[in-house]
Amino acid sequence: MSGFALKERYRGFVQQGMVLLVLAALFVFFSLLNPNFLTWSNISSLLLASVVTATQAIGLTFVIATGGIDLTPGMGMLFCMVVLALPMTAWGAPLWVGVLAGILAGAALGTANGVLISYVRMQPMIATLAMMLVCWGFALVLAGSKTLSLRDVAGFKDIAMGEIVPGLYTGVLILVGIAIVAGVLMTKTVVGRYALAIGSNKEAVRISGINVNRWEVLAYTICGVFTGISGIIMAAYLNSVPPNTGQSYEMYAIAAAVIGGTSLRGGRASVFGAVIGAVTIRTIYNGLTILGFEDAWQKVVLGAVILIAVFVDIRRRGGEE
């Protein structure tokens, strides 16, 4: 391993250690103000609420690692939820067909984003913003702007809400599994290495003979797959597909990735950090809710946390240049 790679790994460990310390401090702070915070029931709910944000944040690490951005996870999740629900509710298809349809819908969305950005040369923010609106519109059209109920689909709710032991839900175990797979992809395969290399110096990678466009598209496709998985988990959690689902979720996911040490300038990403970032965000929301803060103030606090995380990233990267 090169000295640069060792230096990057060390910085990553330091960043994740700092986030874990902040998370621990939040737990102490909220538990001192309200003892109900540390009850197993509340911690269980907090972890379950983190699953969708963490899943989307994991997918976004691959895109942000390349120096790109994806604004579709929120409305893309809603689109995938509708696509997975329709075969089961309208046509009586088995559970596995709906799950596969949701994942394929996410993969198709991610591939479309990647093609628009890598081959059509559209700016990532513009391309994914447009696709976010397309997903939103298609979801409403396909669902008829109505809530799709999944209560009659046997076993579907157990995907997220099945209890392994009291308070430990299957959704959390799914998150652990996909985080391990994503971590291996990011750190042990060419998928992650090329994504980070593209984010660090795209032209150098291109000159070396690597097909940058192909690997960028793959990064967006991976992000789309995780968007589809988040849609499956969310639909199972709600046991329905409400038409207002997904708004602002992409912001939470981006914030989770950045808080966890993924640089918005590309070249640095952490799957583990993205998960910890998601738990941190949901801890803030959960703690403020228990303390009686309104949703508006929760958004103010989250915005401030994002600004601090981005500021720290800018200062850190500025010191490297």
RODO-2510 file (C-alpha; in nm, 4 decimals, decimal comma):
residues 321
     n   res          X          Y          Z
     1     m     0,0000     0,0000     0,0000
     2     s     0,1376     0,3435    -0,0966
     3     g     0,2123     0,6158     0,1561
     4     f    -0,0721     0,8255     0,0143
     5     a    -0,3193     0,5410     0,0589
     6     l    -0,2031     0,4862     0,4169
     7     k    -0,2390     0,8564     0,4861
     8     e    -0,5922     0,8563     0,3446
     9     r    -0,6878     0,5507     0,5496
    10     y    -0,5507     0,7111     0,8647
    11     r    -0,7485     1,0288     0,8010
    12     g    -1,0576     0,8200     0,7394
    13     f    -1,0171     0,6439     1,0740
    14     v    -0,9715     0,9790     1,2488
    15     q    -1,2843     1,1212     1,0831
    16     q    -1,4959     0,8185     1,1747
    17     g    -1,3589     0,8226     1,5281
    18     m    -1,4635     1,1862     1,5640
    19     v    -1,8152     1,1075     1,4371
    20     l    -1,8451     0,8180     1,6826
    21     l    -1,7403     1,0494     1,9661
    22     v    -2,0021     1,3032     1,8595
    23     l    -2,2636     1,0274     1,8434
    24     a    -2,1696     0,9081     2,1919
    25     a    -2,1880     1,2666     2,3199
    26     l    -2,5367     1,3039     2,1688
    27     f    -2,6500     0,9862     2,3441
    28     v    -2,5205     1,1174     2,6779
    29     f    -2,6699     1,4626     2,6216
    30     f    -3,0199     1,3451     2,5282
    31     s    -3,0286     1,0764     2,7986
    32     l    -2,9399     1,3335     3,0659
    33     l    -3,2212     1,5611     2,9506
    34     n    -3,4734     1,2793     2,9161
    35     p    -3,4112     0,9300     3,0609
    36     n    -3,6616     0,7824     2,8131
    37     f    -3,4057     0,8342     2,5378
    38     l    -3,1935     0,5367     2,6473
    39     t    -3,4796     0,2891     2,6728
    40     w    -3,4442    -0,0158     2,4474
    41     s    -3,7760     0,0681     2,2838
    42     n    -3,6504     0,4115     2,1786
    43     i    -3,3072     0,2898     2,0667
    44     s    -3,4747     0,0164     1,8631
    45     s    -3,7005     0,2710     1,6939
    46     l    -3,4026     0,5011     1,6311
    47     l    -3,2025     0,2262     1,4599
    48     l    -3,4987     0,1223     1,2468
    49     a    -3,5561     0,4852     1,1434
    50     s    -3,1900     0,5040     1,0360
    51     v    -3,2125     0,2130     0,7918
    52     v    -3,3571     0,3931     0,4877
    53     t    -3,1299     0,6975     0,5246
    54     a    -2,8255     0,4758     0,5752
    55     t    -2,9110     0,2589     0,2731
    56     q    -2,9374     0,5631     0,0475
    57     a    -2,6231     0,7174     0,1973
    58     i    -2,4285     0,3977     0,1217
    59     g    -2,5332     0,4160    -0,2427
    60     l    -2,4427     0,7838    -0,2598
    61     t    -2,0882     0,7176    -0,1359
    62     f    -2,0086     0,5510    -0,4701
    63     v    -2,1359     0,8521    -0,6665
    64     i    -1,9851     1,1181    -0,4426
    65     a    -1,6543     0,9298    -0,4458
    66     t    -1,6337     1,0034    -0,8202
    67     g    -1,6928     1,3736    -0,7583
    68     g    -2,0572     1,3519    -0,8686
    69     i    -2,3887     1,4000    -0,6919
    70     d    -2,7303     1,2342    -0,7130
    71     l    -3,0515     1,4084    -0,6090
    72     t    -3,2839     1,1207    -0,7023
    73     p    -3,2764     0,8904    -0,3955
    74     g    -3,5844     1,0515    -0,2369
    75     m    -3,8268     1,0581    -0,5274
    76     g    -3,6463     0,7653    -0,6857
    77     m    -3,7358     0,5671    -0,3744
    78     l    -4,1035     0,6600    -0,4220
    79     f    -4,0857     0,5534    -0,7876
    80     c    -3,9313     0,2180    -0,6920
    81     m    -4,1968     0,1701    -0,4229
    82     v    -4,4744     0,2171    -0,6791
    83     v    -4,3038    -0,0129    -0,9297
    84     l    -4,2635    -0,2902    -0,6708
    85     a    -4,6190    -0,2477    -0,5381
    86     l    -4,8109    -0,2556    -0,8661
    87     p    -4,7264    -0,6140    -0,9717
    88     m    -4,8321    -0,7451    -0,6310
    89     t    -5,1430    -0,5311    -0,5775
    90     a    -5,2782    -0,5007    -0,9320
    91     w    -5,1761    -0,8343    -1,0849
    92     g    -5,1311    -1,0623    -0,7843
    93     a    -4,7636    -1,1303    -0,8571
    94     p    -4,5616    -1,3115    -0,5871
    95     l    -4,3492    -1,1235    -0,3361
    96     w    -4,0182    -1,1922    -0,5077
    97     v    -4,1434    -1,0377    -0,8340
    98     g    -4,2278    -0,7112    -0,6588
    99     v    -3,8921    -0,7026    -0,4791
   100     l    -3,7032    -0,7712    -0,8023
   101     a    -3,9073    -0,5056    -0,9850
   102     g    -3,8145    -0,2465    -0,7208
   103     i    -3,4435    -0,3238    -0,7445
   104     l    -3,4456    -0,3231    -1,1267
   105     a    -3,6338     0,0091    -1,1279
   106     g    -3,3633     0,1574    -0,9083
   107     a    -3,0860     0,0146    -1,1258
   108     a    -3,2515     0,1563    -1,4390
   109     l    -3,2836     0,4971    -1,2751
   110     g    -2,9188     0,4968    -1,1713
   111     t    -2,8044     0,3867    -1,5162
   112     a    -3,0098     0,6636    -1,6789
   113     n    -2,8487     0,9180    -1,4470
   114     g    -2,5032     0,7847    -1,5282
   115     v    -2,5597     0,7944    -1,9036
   116     l    -2,6897     1,1523    -1,8926
   117     i    -2,3884     1,2624    -1,6899
   118     s    -2,1076     1,0585    -1,8459
   119     y    -2,2102     1,0330    -2,2112
   120     v    -2,4497     1,3240    -2,2664
   121     r    -2,2203     1,5439    -2,0529
   122     m    -2,4936     1,6989    -1,8404
   123     q    -2,4022     1,8503    -1,5045
   124     p    -2,4764     1,5927    -1,2300
   125     m    -2,6933     1,8290    -1,0261
   126     i    -2,9038     1,9337    -1,3271
   127     a    -2,9402     1,5810    -1,4658
   128     t    -3,0390     1,4243    -1,1341
   129     l    -3,2674     1,7152    -1,0420
   130     a    -3,4550     1,6619    -1,3679
   131     m    -3,4691     1,2862    -1,3107
   132     m    -3,5952     1,3459    -0,9580
   133     l    -3,8953     1,5322    -1,1021
   134     v    -3,9451     1,2639    -1,3670
   135     c    -3,9514     0,9940    -1,0966
   136     w    -4,1925     1,1952    -0,8858
   137     g    -4,4277     1,2481    -1,1780
   138     f    -4,4145     0,8874    -1,2989
   139     a    -4,4787     0,7593    -0,9458
   140     l    -4,7892     0,9752    -0,9123
   141     v    -4,9148     0,8787    -1,2583
   142     l    -4,8635     0,5049    -1,2049
   143     a    -5,0243     0,5117    -0,8603
   144     g    -5,3024     0,7472    -0,9665
   145     s    -5,1865     0,9817    -0,6872
   146     k    -5,3359     0,7343    -0,4388
   147     t    -5,1912     0,5326    -0,1545
   148     l    -5,1184     0,1737    -0,2556
   149     s    -5,1866    -0,0691     0,0289
   150     l    -4,9618    -0,3726     0,0724
   151     r    -5,1475    -0,5224     0,3684
   152     d    -5,2718    -0,8155     0,1628
   153     v    -4,9224    -0,9153     0,0446
   154     a    -4,8258    -1,2014     0,2751
   155     g    -4,4871    -1,1638     0,4377
   156     f    -4,4025    -0,8267     0,2844
   157     k    -4,4085    -0,6266     0,6073
   158     d    -4,1677    -0,8763     0,7653
   159     i    -3,8944    -0,7594     0,5270
   160     a    -3,8491    -0,4553     0,7505
   161     m    -4,0567    -0,5218     1,0601
   162     g    -3,9955    -0,8885     1,1372
   163     e    -3,8549    -0,9230     1,4893
   164     i    -3,5529    -1,1511     1,5315
   165     v    -3,5695    -1,0873     1,9046
   166     p    -3,7901    -0,8246     2,0727
   167     g    -3,6813    -0,4852     1,9405
   168     l    -3,4334    -0,6170     1,6806
   169     y    -3,5924    -0,5842     1,3392
   170     t    -3,5063    -0,7503     1,0100
   171     g    -3,4618    -0,4080     0,8476
   172     v    -3,1604    -0,3422     1,0704
   173     l    -3,0080    -0,6798     0,9801
   174     i    -3,0600    -0,6067     0,6109
   175     l    -2,8724    -0,2795     0,6579
   176     v    -2,5816    -0,4622     0,8249
   177     g    -2,5665    -0,7086     0,5364
   178     i    -2,5725    -0,4534     0,2555
   179     a    -2,3236    -0,2329     0,4404
   180     i    -2,0776    -0,5242     0,4538
   181     v    -2,1234    -0,5925     0,0823
   182     a    -2,0851    -0,2230    -0,0051
   183     g    -1,7802    -0,1930     0,2179
   184     v    -1,6121    -0,4792     0,0352
   185     l    -1,6986    -0,3204    -0,3016
   186     m    -1,5559     0,0134    -0,1925
   187     t    -1,2337    -0,1080    -0,0316
   188     k    -1,1488    -0,4438    -0,1902
   189     t    -1,2544    -0,4220    -0,5562
   190     v    -1,1772    -0,2129    -0,8617
   191     v    -1,5269    -0,0610    -0,8358
   192     g    -1,4313     0,1369    -0,5270
   193     r    -1,0719     0,1987    -0,6292
   194     y    -1,1721     0,3417    -0,9676
   195     a    -1,4508     0,5516    -0,8146
   196     l    -1,2060     0,7086    -0,5701
   197     a    -0,9428     0,7523    -0,8397
   198     i    -1,1909     0,9277    -1,0705
   199     g    -1,2888     1,1597    -0,7877
   200     s    -0,9258     1,2380    -0,7114
   201     n    -0,8122     1,3056    -1,0691
   202     k    -1,0467     1,2126    -1,3520
   203     e    -0,8148     1,3184    -1,6343
   204     a    -0,5227     1,1186    -1,4983
   205     v    -0,7453     0,8103    -1,4838
   206     r    -0,8656     0,8728    -1,8396
   207     i    -0,5098     0,9164    -1,9683
   208     s    -0,4115     0,5873    -1,8036
   209     g    -0,6498     0,4101    -2,0426
   210     i    -0,9419     0,3422    -1,8084
   211     n    -1,2908     0,3928    -1,9500
   212     v    -1,4015     0,6647    -1,7084
   213     n    -1,7533     0,6910    -1,8528
   214     r    -1,8234     0,3224    -1,7966
   215     w    -1,7125     0,3315    -1,4331
   216     e    -1,9061     0,6518    -1,3642
   217     v    -2,2219     0,4914    -1,5020
   218     l    -2,1587     0,1878    -1,2814
   219     a    -2,1275     0,4136    -0,9737
   220     y    -2,4654     0,5723    -1,0491
   221     t    -2,6177     0,2316    -1,1186
   222     i    -2,4986     0,1058    -0,7795
   223     c    -2,6512     0,4143    -0,6201
   224     g    -2,9776     0,3368    -0,7995
   225     v    -2,9768    -0,0218    -0,6731
   226     f    -2,9476     0,1059    -0,3160
   227     t    -3,2295     0,3498    -0,3878
   228     g    -3,4410     0,0515    -0,4938
   229     i    -3,3480    -0,1389    -0,1774
   230     s    -3,4417     0,1628     0,0340
   231     g    -3,7786     0,1670    -0,1443
   232     i    -3,8397    -0,1976    -0,0556
   233     i    -3,7545    -0,1357     0,3092
   234     m    -3,9652     0,1811     0,3293
   235     a    -4,2667     0,0148     0,1652
   236     a    -4,2361    -0,2794     0,4046
   237     y    -4,2025    -0,0442     0,7018
   238     l    -4,5166     0,1491     0,6038
   239     n    -4,6921    -0,1572     0,4563
   240     s    -4,8161     0,0843     0,1912
   241     v    -4,6958     0,3402    -0,0641
   242     p    -4,8245     0,6898     0,0233
   243     p    -4,7833     0,9421    -0,2621
   244     n    -4,6041     1,1941    -0,0361
   245     t    -4,3203     0,9563     0,0586
   246     g    -3,9590     1,0444    -0,0138
   247     q    -3,9487     1,4221     0,0031
   248     s    -3,6119     1,5546     0,1301
   249     y    -3,4720     1,2039     0,1826
   250     e    -3,1893     1,2729    -0,0621
   251     m    -3,0797     1,5621     0,1603
   252     y    -3,0663     1,3381     0,4671
   253     a    -2,8675     1,0775     0,2735
   254     i    -2,6176     1,3296     0,1367
   255     a    -2,5788     1,4773     0,4842
   256     a    -2,5197     1,1306     0,6319
   257     a    -2,2484     1,0561     0,3760
   258     v    -2,0727     1,3899     0,4337
   259     i    -2,0954     1,3665     0,8124
   260     g    -1,9438     1,0189     0,7854
   261     g    -1,6359     1,1445     0,6032
   262     t    -1,7252     1,1246     0,2337
   263     s    -1,5894     1,4335     0,0607
   264     l    -1,8216     1,6266    -0,1704
   265     r    -1,5164     1,7005    -0,3840
   266     g    -1,4630     1,3309    -0,4524
   267     g    -1,1712     1,1007    -0,3864
   268     r    -1,2676     1,0039    -0,0324
   269     a    -1,5621     0,7890     0,0797
   270     s    -1,6574     0,5635     0,3681
   271     v    -1,9448     0,3158     0,3765
   272     f    -1,9089     0,2685     0,7519
   273     g    -1,9012     0,6450     0,7966
   274     a    -2,2205     0,6823     0,5922
   275     v    -2,4014     0,4424     0,8264
   276     i    -2,2729     0,6240     1,1350
   277     g    -2,3711     0,9557     0,9755
   278     a    -2,7251     0,8284     0,9192
   279     v    -2,7527     0,7103     1,2797
   280     t    -2,6208     1,0493     1,3947
   281     i    -2,8856     1,2351     1,1945
   282     r    -3,1656     1,0148     1,3253
   283     t    -3,0299     1,0482     1,6786
   284     i    -3,0577     1,4266     1,6507
   285     y    -3,4127     1,3982     1,5160
   286     n    -3,5128     1,1425     1,7753
   287     g    -3,3602     1,3342     2,0658
   288     l    -3,5150     1,6653     1,9649
   289     t    -3,8533     1,4964     1,9230
   290     i    -3,8347     1,3478     2,2725
   291     l    -3,7428     1,6924     2,4079
   292     g    -4,0516     1,8396     2,2424
   293     f    -3,8902     2,0401     1,9609
   294     e    -4,1064     2,1005     1,6547
   295     d    -4,0143     1,9552     1,3155
   296     a    -3,9187     2,3015     1,1875
   297     w    -3,6478     2,3375     1,4534
   298     q    -3,5249     1,9876     1,3810
   299     k    -3,4647     2,0937     1,0201
   300     v    -3,2800     2,4046     1,1374
   301     v    -3,0478     2,1917     1,3519
   302     l    -2,9906     1,9405     1,0695
   303     g    -2,9070     2,2248     0,8288
   304     a    -2,6541     2,3601     1,0761
   305     v    -2,4984     2,0130     1,1147
   306     i    -2,4636     1,9835     0,7355
   307     l    -2,2985     2,3268     0,7136
   308     i    -2,0508     2,2303     0,9841
   309     a    -1,9706     1,8980     0,8127
   310     v    -1,9139     2,0666     0,4752
   311     f    -1,7041     2,3405     0,6374
   312     v    -1,4850     2,0787     0,8055
   313     d    -1,4456     1,8975     0,4709
   314     i    -1,3462     2,2215     0,2951
   315     r    -1,0924     2,3065     0,5626
   316     r    -0,9480     1,9567     0,5570
   317     r    -0,9180     1,9420     0,1794
   318     g    -0,7800     2,2962     0,1693
   319     g    -0,5023     2,1882     0,3991
   320     e    -0,4058     1,9097     0,1570
   321     e    -0,3642     2,1371    -0,1421
***
